[in-house]
Amino acid sequence: MKPNQDADQSSLKYHDVVIIGAGAGGIATAASLLKRQKDLDIAIIDSCEIHYYQPGWTMVGGGVFSAESTRRKTETVIPAGCHWYRVAAEHVNPDEQVVTLSDARRIGYQRLVVAPGLIMDWDSVEGLSETLGRNGVTSNYRYDLAPYTHSLVENLEEGKALFIQPPMPIKCAGAPQKAMYLSADEWRRKGRLSNIDVSYHSAGQVLFGVEDYVPELQKYVDRYGIDLCFGERLIAIDGPAKTARFVKANGENQEVLDRPFDMLHVVPTQRAPAFIAESGLANPDGWIDLDHETLQHLRYPTIFGLGDASGTPNAKTMAAVRKQAPVVAENLLASLRDKELPAAYLGYGSCPLTVERGRIVLAEFGYGGKLQPSFPSWINDGTKATRMAWWLKAKQLPWLYWNGMLKGREWMAAPAARKV
């Protein structure tokens, strides 16, 4: 089915499939589609000239990876044969099946894949933008700041180190803890930990959302002497004064807490790009309104979505995208052929929690917190910190990302069959 033929033909360029986003979700989906049907006319819309392997930034902050190893030019990861529009998507008209670009061009599609990633709202905390990268304030959620994290850890001899977890949802919900554990481990190895007060300030009420992994994480919290401060939401930072302000629910009232710091690892609140809601594609919370299994839009069957901007109740991780892309590819092609959608996404996400240099708790789970381990326990027990999981994270996953996932090689990512 072609897009609405009543649209102004003279200003439209048509493609079989249009993909919004050249991040992990967009590129992996394009590669998976072409693996299945080589003659598809696919267009990718994204203004970013650099493609980042964002899961590597935790390791940059820990001094394990170089920042440069986590980036490549976007043109080198665009699958051969795809047309790349080097601008942003501004609006989607799902009835006419047209995407309007930021330069006013209009792109028609038979099927649309929405994978734009999410927005880091650095301005959601008063004073944060002004002090990022200075005054001991850092974040592994930015390419340019992850090296500053490692510099702070290397140079801190004594004082207070605060690690922040904002309200959910965020991408890679374990990343704030990863930064904390790696930092504390380095201070322990250098004999400084007894002089550094480490505290974890979470807007939530639990250490980790899947209970099976909490006992092992708690062992490391105890090992490093970390002070857990639940129910605290960061609202302001005074960089020059090195003070962070939190609000904490205290019964029906809110308590304001000012805490000094020498190092502050911060994570901003996060949200979907505005065009999703403005285009009528959002659920009530602003995320792409998708069927949780098929990843097809609930109201517009010509649209599919995946990645961090999706309104599916899974962990927002690169590992989730690795499983989602083949599902979108299978179902999108079936929809083009007017067939039943065959593939199901079961909510898989993975969070390799770097609890010390050389060991990782490889948390793997799906919808409802159901464990979905990739390996039998005799190879790797995901509820324990193991050297094998570190080897996977540090040595194998980056290579598999660049040479497997982004090339349409779906190793250990075959879609589940949908029960209809």
Buried (B, 14 or more C-beta within 10 A) or exposed (E): EEBEEEBEEEEBEBBBBBBBBBBBBBBBBBBBBBBEBEEBBBBBBBBEEEBBBBBBBBBBBBBBBEBEEBBBEBEEBBBEEBBBBBBBBBBBBBEBBBBBBBEEBBBBBBBBBBBBBBBBEBEBBEBBEBBBBEBBBBBBBBBEBBBBBBEBBEEBEEBBBBBBBBEBBBBBBBBBBBBBBBBBBBBBEEEBBEEBBBBBBBBBEEBBBBEBBBEBBBBBBEBBBBEEBBBBBBBBBBBEEBBBBBBBEEEEEEEEEEBBBBBBBBBBBBBBBEBBBEBBBBBEEBBBBBBBBBBBBBEBBBBBBBBBBBBBEBBBBBBBBBBBBBBBBBBBBBBBEEEEBBBBBBBBBBBBBBBBBBBBBBBBBBBEBEEBBBBEEEEBBBBBBBEBBBBBBBEEBBEBBBEBBBBBBBEEBEBBEBEE
